[in-house]
Amino acid sequence: MRISQRSIEDVREAANIVEVTSEFTALRRQGTRFSGLCPYPDHQEKTPSFSVSPDRGFYYCFGCLEANERIW
């Protein structure tokens, strides 16, 4: 059985990007955004450079330049 594209979109819209991202890295609120260490295994860091914008459904790492507009 194949999952419909609409079902995938429904899950993406319902998922909270902060909650999902928090499963991979600890986040700290900074105004309307959250920041933390980059969760990508190829980017080891000691200073947080990973930013999550829940109002835009967007995350970005200023260190390794990984970004996405929404949950996969």
C-alpha positions as CSV (number, residue, x, y, z in Angstrom):
1,M,0.0,0.0,0.0
2,R,1.4,3.4,-1.0
3,I,1.1,6.5,1.2
4,S,-0.6,9.3,-0.6
5,Q,1.2,12.7,-1.1
6,R,-1.8,14.3,0.7
7,S,-1.2,12.1,3.8
8,I,2.5,13.1,3.8
9,E,1.6,16.8,3.6
10,D,-0.9,16.4,6.4
11,V,1.7,15.0,8.7
12,R,4.2,17.7,7.8
13,E,1.7,20.4,8.5
14,A,0.7,18.8,11.8
15,A,4.2,18.2,13.1
16,N,5.8,20.8,15.4
17,I,9.3,21.5,14.1
18,V,10.6,22.4,17.5
19,E,9.3,19.2,19.1
20,V,10.7,17.0,16.3
21,T,14.1,18.8,16.3
22,S,14.3,18.6,20.1
23,E,14.5,14.8,19.7
24,F,17.9,15.3,18.1
25,T,19.4,18.3,20.0
26,A,18.6,20.4,23.0
27,L,17.1,23.7,22.0
28,R,17.0,27.0,23.9
29,R,14.5,29.7,23.2
30,Q,15.9,33.0,22.0
31,G,13.0,35.4,21.2
32,T,10.8,33.8,18.6
33,R,13.5,31.3,17.6
34,F,15.3,28.4,19.2
35,S,19.0,27.6,19.0
36,G,21.2,24.6,19.8
37,L,24.1,22.5,18.7
38,C,23.8,21.3,15.1
39,P,22.3,17.8,15.1
40,Y,24.0,16.7,11.9
41,P,26.7,14.1,12.7
42,D,29.2,15.5,10.2
43,H,29.2,18.9,12.0
44,Q,30.7,18.6,15.5
45,E,30.6,21.9,17.3
46,K,30.9,23.4,20.8
47,T,29.1,26.7,20.2
48,P,25.4,26.6,19.1
49,S,25.0,27.6,15.5
50,F,21.7,25.8,14.7
51,S,18.6,27.9,14.6
52,V,14.9,26.8,14.4
53,S,12.2,29.3,13.4
54,P,8.8,27.6,14.3
55,D,6.7,30.4,12.9
56,R,8.3,29.8,9.4
57,G,8.8,26.0,9.9
58,F,12.4,26.5,9.0
59,Y,15.8,25.4,10.4
60,Y,19.3,26.6,9.5
61,C,22.8,25.8,10.7
62,F,25.1,28.8,10.3
63,G,28.1,26.4,10.7
64,C,27.5,23.7,8.1
65,L,24.9,25.5,6.1
66,E,22.3,22.7,6.4
67,A,18.8,24.1,6.0
68,N,15.3,22.9,5.4
69,E,11.9,24.7,5.1
70,R,10.0,21.9,6.9
71,I,10.2,18.5,8.4
72,W,11.1,15.9,5.8
